[in-house]
């Protein structure tokens, strides 16, 4: 079973920054498309961002575009989510997961906001709380 571990959450004031980390097997983190998701109290889980496994193309939800950055550091076998200028509505438990990919006719691959068929287990997540 694939195991991914989230870390880096905490309490932060509006406008502040946090960096979340997703760790796991090298064969997953360095080669598969990885997505970040979040679930706020009383809300459904939603996709935040994803990064392609082959060419590192990022995709962002409109709610976090220009504020969050997803990246991969292969040497550290880690996928990061840099959160800048956070807002109270960013408060949620954040999870990472293996996500699917879509190939365009020009041959380029992009990650999707749907979990991959071989992803079956969500981790504990990491809590992010934005408040003054």
Phi, psi and omega in degrees: 000136180288133180238123175239141184236124179262147177203170175104356181288173180165191179263138182212149178280154175307138183088350181278188184225152173215153174236118178265150181235143174239120183240157179173203179295142177301324182292341177263303187295326185265354185229342181256156172289132185238137178238152172254134179234162176215153178224115178272159179304128179075006181242162176280158177293138180227149177284143180249311182197160173213161180226135183292148182281333185263317187237006175060031175285127180266152173225138184232146169291150182301329184292340183240356181302137181077357177243323181253151177225126176259140182209163178237133174242099186295325180298326180264358182051055186217141169250127184255155167233106178274120182253116179241153179049052184292154180237158178305326180289354173280352179299124183182170167269127184257135182233154170243156185202159170284131181240168182278178179226154178231128180260126175278165181294339176279000177095353180283140178255138177231143175287159178241172179264019176251138178295149181288155181301332181267008173265121186232349188224115173285144177279192180286338183077173177227132186280131173241123180237120180249113180202158178266000000 
